[in-house]
């Protein structure tokens, strides 16, 4: 690019060609950067084996609603006598009643899945949603901007926003009873489950247990542990005797950790922008050399001789004359 | 009931109409004194101003409701569909429309193509106002704007967050644009020392501006890559950031045409038609390449069958790519068309509309495949967006009257307005 120093600067066509070349070079470097497959850095430093986890056996849930009521009590949410029909700022979990085609009924407990590589944590611009050292995804409201990008990013559509709050709305979701866990207590829902449909333990231990149960009853259970690989692995795991898609689970969720999809691009920015900076600086230096030294370059326009007052506004003068 | 309405009406007049009239009256007399502009109160002008002012009044009510009763009170946003028009139009499209500034500044300062200088300053002003209003829109849209003002994202940074990177870049780039525009103010005030300081740092500023623009224009696309499995496959591609960068340049240059024509008409000044035509020639190649790349990407990902499906998404895709890139690229490749003033103006407008539709498709319509058509902006959302847009226009008019934004009529103009 600097080879064309000698071109007169009035010749627009050459410089435009240079510009097109530069653009092509930039696009090209993005291409190269894209094809070099770098593995996404895992943001999470949490051990996947020892993270606290839950196993929900959907065939054992009777839909009593104890989990939801005890959740409301433990988290200081609005108490309800009726069973909630969805998640909101006052419901961190609810039981969805699903009537299957053959007339059977299943109850599906929904709440935050506590992904091991959580999309919301990578999306949050102020680190308000964060992963605790043990694994659960927790939240600092005083950092939150309320941008709601976490809601867009969540593959399970879990975070809820307080739409009726003018200045201090919060993102609301299940925090895995993190404080109770810190004090050595079980999360409220599992402590109050009467049928043993929910089990608490470390993730590796629950996965081993679930695999054993599937292997022992291959005709009864669907051969799939929902959450083992979904979204790169979640702390909440589900096993079921009816197919997950018929229960409203998203079965098209990618098995790749979702933060990788944006980190793929983000991690290349330094290379792209750095090479662009070098090219642009080179072009600027070449341009300066081509132009040569202008003794007037640091003289403001109104003091330049022979040019009068090139960019003075006309109206001002006529106004001053008027007034 | 009747008393309530009476009370509300009285409050409305007292709190909104009276202050608005006061501001307008004082503003007009100041403007007249400073610039000597006299307004002619023709019926057309009065209706126009009336429409704009009523829009501002609705926006003022919307703002009060938003900060007292929450976003739910004035928007159609829900937990299912959390980001809407303010992000899709004000932020995504607003940044895109300011894309002309970093291209022109680069051409003039980095590559030394001085002939684009006459339209540079007005382009930078357009971009600066666009970005400033983008920030205002964002402060209204986010739930806890006070945490932005307290710089929480700076202290609790998250380099994995695309939105964090966009926020930082937008913040710095708006500052860069302000600094790039400052010489106009110093020329008006004749502050020699200040002018020289800014003049000295202009070249590095321009380079930093180009880098920041490249980063956030592309990242506004990367933002949506986190919505894996949610955004429609016609738009969800790892190339989205590259397409956003390319279209920010193409549509930004289209916006330069529109803005030049609008100000030429409004201020009854000449038009730099030959500059716009030469930009259009470049843009025809650029948008042509963009359109081919968009189609090639869909085919490459094995989604070619989606291009012929009779769905709303396919229609939107073809309108956005066809009308926004293919048709303008073909038309602008014809010298006769691009040298025709009004034709180029119309093509510029089509590029801008197509570009805006692209951003709305990625951020709003493309999500409908996943959520169902659950969201369309409310009247209040539209009114606030329109209010910000017209407010930007008004500030542009005001500043271009007060400061040397456009070159003196005698220099560098070929065709005269009308």
Interface residues (C-beta under 8 A of the other chain):
Chain A: X9 X10 X12 X15 X16 X18 X19 X20 X23 X26 X27 X30 X34 X43 X87 X88 X119 X121 X122 X123 X124 X125 X126 X127 X128 X142 X143 X144 X145 X146 X147 X148 X149 X151 X152 X153 X155 X157 X159 X160 X161 X162 X163 X164 X165 X166 X167 X168 X169 X250 X252 X253 X254 X258 X259 X261 X262 X263 X264 X265 X266 X269 X272 X273 X276 X277 X280 X281 X283 X284 X287 X288 X290 X291 X297 X298 X300 X301 X302 X303 X310 X311 X312 X313 X314 X315 X316 X318 X319 X322 X323
Chain B: X33 X34 X35 X36 X37 X66 X67 X68 X69 X70 X71 X72 X73 X77 X78 X79 X80 X82 X83 X106 X107 X109 X110 X111 X112 X113 X114 X115 X141 X142 X143 X144 X145 X146 X147 X148 X152 X153 X156 X157 X158 X159 X160 X161 X162 X163 X164 X165 X167 X186 X187 X188 X190 X192 X195 X196 X199 X200 X203 X207 X210 X211 X214 X215 X218 X219 X222 X223 X224 X225 X226 X227 X228 X229 X230 X238 X239 X241 X242 X246 X249 X278 X282 X285 X286 X401 X402 X403 X404 X407 X408 X409 X411
